[in-house]
Amino acid sequence: MEKSVKTNIKCEKCGKPISGDVYEFGGVKLCEDCYLDDVIASQPKKCAMK
């Protein structure tokens, strides 16, 4: 998890201004909500039927 310096940056996914920490995932600057969504979506899925 990388955090960068707080600045006036907009999330590159949703476009909202980022007032707190700026997160970077896959080379894209994201707000916390989009960052968490992308991290969860990138996790491998396990089959519940095993």
N, C-alpha and C positions, 0 to 999 in steps of 0.2 A: 504494500500500500504506500503510494507516494503522495505526499502533501506538498504543495508549493506555497509560495508566499501569498498572503492575502492582498489582492488587488481588485480593481474594478473590472471584472471579467464576466462575460456571459457564458452560460453552459452551451457547449457546442452541440448538444443533443436537443435540449428543450428550449434554449434561448433565454431562459430566465437569468437575471443578474445574480451573481453569486456573492452573497454578503459575508459568508463565513469562509471556511477552508475550501480550497480548490483541489479537486481530486483529478488524477490522470489515470486513464485506463485505455490501453491500446493506442497511446499517443494522442488521445483526445481529452481536452479539459472538460470536466464534468462537475455539476453540483452533486451534493451528497446523495440525493434521491436517485439520480440517473446512474451514479457510480455504483450504488448498491444494487440497483436493478440489473446493470450489466454484469456485475460480479456474480450475482445469483444465476443469471441466465447462462453464464459461461461454464458453470459447474457441470460435470458429467452427470447424467441421469442414471439412476439405478432402477432396475425393473422390480416392482413390488410383488410380482407374481412368482418369484423364485422361492 
